[in-house]
């Protein structure tokens, strides 16, 4: 094992703050992209459903 203890692993040789904050920022960005994509997908489906229903009623 490269680290002698779990605490050494989390500290990453004094670079832990940088490493873990980078992981956190990346995770937040990916979650934001996932959530906004799902939201826009739902909105698009609603719009298409309304358009389809409107065209079927003609």
Backbone bond lengths (Angstrom), bond angles and torsions (degrees), N, CA, C in turn:
res aa  C-N    CA-C-N  psi(-1)  N-CA   C-N-CA  omega(-1)  CA-C   N-CA-C  phi
1 X - - - 1.454 - - 1.524 108.45 -
2 X 1.314 116.71 139.97 1.460 121.74 -176.19 1.528 112.57 -74.45
3 X 1.318 117.42 -24.38 1.461 121.32 -177.98 1.524 108.82 -114.26
4 X 1.307 115.55 145.78 1.462 119.85 -176.98 1.521 113.14 -81.08
5 X 1.315 116.98 -24.78 1.463 119.97 179.03 1.528 108.87 -147.56
6 X 1.295 115.10 170.29 1.460 120.47 179.02 1.525 110.74 -66.28
7 X 1.323 116.42 -35.73 1.468 120.34 179.06 1.531 110.22 -65.10
8 X 1.327 117.81 -38.53 1.466 120.57 175.75 1.517 110.87 -62.18
9 X 1.316 116.09 -37.73 1.458 119.99 177.63 1.517 110.76 -62.03
10 X 1.335 118.25 -45.95 1.462 121.28 -178.89 1.526 112.03 -69.11
11 X 1.325 117.86 -30.87 1.462 120.60 179.78 1.526 111.75 -80.66
12 X 1.304 117.70 -22.92 1.468 123.78 177.34 1.526 112.22 50.09
13 X 1.304 117.18 44.24 1.461 120.26 177.62 1.518 112.42 61.19
14 X 1.289 117.37 47.12 1.474 125.80 179.44 1.531 113.33 71.59
15 X 1.310 117.66 6.82 1.460 121.16 176.72 1.522 110.96 -107.96
16 X 1.310 117.35 8.10 1.456 122.08 -175.19 1.518 113.76 -59.10
17 X 1.321 117.21 -41.23 1.470 120.27 -179.52 1.524 110.39 -59.84
18 X 1.320 116.79 -45.91 1.459 121.14 178.74 1.525 110.95 -64.37
19 X 1.307 116.68 -47.56 1.469 121.27 -175.84 1.522 110.70 -62.93
20 X 1.320 117.33 -51.30 1.461 120.06 -175.22 1.521 112.34 -72.38
21 X 1.341 117.77 -32.58 1.466 118.42 176.43 1.526 110.42 -68.29
22 X 1.327 117.16 -34.32 1.461 120.82 176.69 1.524 110.44 -64.81
23 X 1.324 116.55 -43.33 1.470 119.54 176.25 1.532 110.56 -61.40
24 X 1.315 117.42 -42.48 1.467 121.00 -178.47 1.530 111.20 -64.48
25 X 1.321 116.62 -44.49 1.464 120.28 179.67 1.525 110.46 -63.37
26 X 1.311 116.52 -42.65 1.469 120.36 178.74 1.522 111.19 -63.16
27 X 1.317 116.93 -42.06 1.461 120.72 179.37 1.521 110.91 -64.32
28 X 1.317 117.93 -42.88 1.465 121.33 178.45 1.527 110.56 -62.91
29 X 1.337 116.77 -42.37 1.466 119.99 179.14 1.528 111.20 -63.29
30 X 1.322 117.13 -44.05 1.469 120.19 179.20 1.520 111.65 -65.27
31 X 1.324 117.34 -39.79 1.462 120.37 177.57 1.524 110.14 -64.54
32 X 1.330 117.15 -41.13 1.458 120.58 177.65 1.513 112.11 -61.43
33 X 1.328 116.85 -43.65 1.462 120.53 177.38 1.520 111.00 -62.87
34 X 1.310 117.13 -42.69 1.461 121.23 179.96 1.527 110.83 -62.22
35 X 1.322 116.99 -46.72 1.465 121.57 -177.58 1.525 111.11 -65.85
36 X 1.336 117.65 -45.99 1.462 119.18 -179.09 1.525 111.40 -67.36
37 X 1.322 117.50 -35.37 1.463 120.24 177.43 1.521 110.65 -64.05
38 X 1.327 117.31 -44.33 1.469 120.19 178.19 1.522 110.96 -62.87
39 X 1.335 117.07 -41.88 1.464 121.15 -179.95 1.528 110.21 -61.94
40 X 1.332 117.27 -48.53 1.460 120.34 -179.43 1.526 111.41 -65.34
41 X 1.308 117.01 -34.69 1.457 121.03 176.94 1.529 110.45 -63.64
42 X 1.320 117.39 -43.42 1.467 121.12 178.50 1.521 110.73 -64.01
43 X 1.331 116.70 -42.30 1.465 119.97 179.62 1.526 110.64 -64.09
44 X 1.311 117.37 -41.37 1.458 121.23 179.11 1.525 111.16 -64.49
45 X 1.323 116.42 -40.96 1.463 119.28 178.39 1.529 111.17 -62.70
46 X 1.338 116.71 -40.74 1.467 120.21 178.35 1.526 110.85 -63.10
47 X 1.341 116.17 -43.86 1.463 119.88 179.48 1.528 111.38 -62.82
48 X 1.327 115.85 -43.99 1.461 119.26 -179.78 1.524 111.78 -66.17
49 X 1.321 116.81 -37.25 1.458 120.45 178.10 1.536 110.50 -64.33
50 X 1.339 116.77 -44.07 1.462 120.23 177.79 1.528 110.98 -62.64
51 X 1.333 116.74 -42.45 1.467 120.32 179.43 1.520 110.89 -63.41
52 X 1.314 116.47 -43.14 1.465 121.08 179.27 1.525 110.47 -61.79
53 X 1.331 117.09 -45.22 1.457 120.95 179.75 1.527 111.12 -64.37
54 X 1.332 116.86 -38.81 1.452 121.41 179.30 1.534 110.30 -65.19
55 X 1.321 117.12 -41.50 1.459 120.75 -179.76 1.534 111.77 -71.65
56 X 1.317 117.60 -29.95 1.454 120.67 178.77 1.527 111.98 -73.65
57 X 1.319 117.11 -26.15 1.467 120.76 -177.98 1.522 112.02 -80.84
58 X 1.298 119.02 -9.47 1.491 122.07 179.87 1.462 112.02 -76.54
